[in-house]
Amino acid sequence: MFDTELYQQALGLTTPWKVTDVKLDVESTEIHVHVENPEGCR
């Protein structure tokens, strides 16, 4: 399973929302999760 799929499931995101990127910053103890939905969707 890719990180994006794991975070999408952990956050409970469903279509049309999807996690497109996950970045772990160990130094600042932060996780940055990028979430998108297709243009024109509400």
Buried (B, 14 or more C-beta within 10 A) or exposed (E): EEBBEEBBEEEEBEEEBBBEEBEEEEEEEEEEBEBEEEEEEE
